[in-house]
Amino acid sequence: MNQAYLQSTTSMHVEKVKKSITDAERAARAVEDHLETMYSDTDNAAASVPSVVKDSILLTPTRSYEERYLLDSVWEMIRHNENIMGAGVFFEPNAFQENLPEYAMYLGRDNGDENKRFFKFLEYKFYGNGGEEYYTKASTEKKSFVVDPFVSSITGRNHLSYLVVPILHNDEFKGLSLWIMNVKMFNALGKDKSGEGAKTFYDVINHDGKFVYSSNPEAVGKNLSDYVGVDNFKNNIQSQFDKNEIFHVIDKYRVRYFAPLSIYGTNWYVQSAMSLDIYNAGKKQLSLTLVMAEVVGFILIQLVIFLTLRKSLQPLGKLAKESDKIADGDFNIAITYPYRDEIGKLIQSFNRIIERFTYVVSDLQKKLGAFSSGDFGEELTEDENYKGDFRPILVSFAGNLEEPEQYVKERADFFFRSDEQCRTG
């Protein structure tokens, strides 16, 4: 249960992080595309318009328009995306305008007010000629990347990271746009009780194990190896990173799931770590549920068997009751059963017995009634209903009637002869 939860949650968090950074990347691409159009046009006008960013700098009318466009468009992107804390557009010498040795702007929220902006001019020495490592890397590699979190030299705050997107024209490095990502970006990963005693942590770490983000404030600025041990981290965790697939490890205190997060060549890993007591509680709960299900299932099966047998044997109970009637001389019995199973065969046999008894009793009553009326002409012929143990009854009955019939004949002959002698005198 918890295993599936951790795996799915870790994968889901990867997508959340990608979406947040992708939003910033779209904003950077919009700036890059606009500047590509600017570089495609020739600008030979005289510089006569004071810069909004630094009024001592004069810009051509075209570049003055581009400056206002950058200020407004970049600000709108910051204002409508809470994950972007600030952004800057930095140019190489003479890259924004001919004969302009340095030009760079940085924008952000004024004292955190999301509806009020501030901007400032940055000198080239601040970022160029080795001033910032990310600028040097962008100028040589000419591709986008994400910088691990560090204290910003621009704002003085410990932000999540920088998204760096180079500005190129005909493969010539003209500068870059820098997007500072707010730590709020990872709040969607979830939070738990702070401190190492928390039940579940959601973290983003780099390849070296440094925490890029953690729902545990105590982990910020630390390394995962501080919690799991250096050897355990290198042998069981870091060695799995290059496989670029979800995996998990179990240490003394926690179950840790890791999922790769690759953004513009920067490899991060999303971790979901759950304490063993919570993780095993899910297994125990599942085991208990299965045991309870088995017990309930067993009881239900026994109940079904009991009810089925009770229903099946109910005709036998009726049969026993009707048998008691036979013992009391009551043959007015009729038992019905719709099925042709063994019980059905038994009831059919029982009904045939009742029919045979009823016939024999009725037949004997008829014969005895005739004899009691002096009718000795009643024939005692063979009858197929008198089978087995019933046959001796018929034979015995016929034998017992022979002597009364002979006696009657003899007495009749005697009276007949006596009558004739009286008449002849």
DAFEN-V110789 format. One record per run of one state. SS is the DSSP state (helix for helix, strand for strand, loop for the rest). FROM is the first residue (numbers start at 0). TO is the last residue. Records with the same first field share a line. If there is no record, write none. Layout:
SS=FROM-TO ; FROM-TO
This chain:
loop=0-0 ; 40-47 ; 50-56 ; 59-59 ; 79-82 ; 91-102 ; 110-111 ; 121-122 ; 127-131 ; 141-143 ; 147-149 ; 151-156 ; 158-159 ; 169-170 ; 181-181 ; 189-198 ; 206-208 ; 214-215 ; 219-221 ; 223-223 ; 228-228 ; 241-245 ; 250-252 ; 263-264 ; 327-340 ; 372-386 ; 424-424
helix=1-39 ; 60-78 ; 123-126 ; 132-140 ; 182-188 ; 216-218 ; 224-227 ; 229-240 ; 275-326 ; 341-371 ; 387-423
strand=48-49 ; 57-58 ; 83-90 ; 103-109 ; 112-120 ; 144-146 ; 150-150 ; 157-157 ; 160-168 ; 171-180 ; 199-205 ; 209-213 ; 222-222 ; 246-249 ; 253-262 ; 265-274
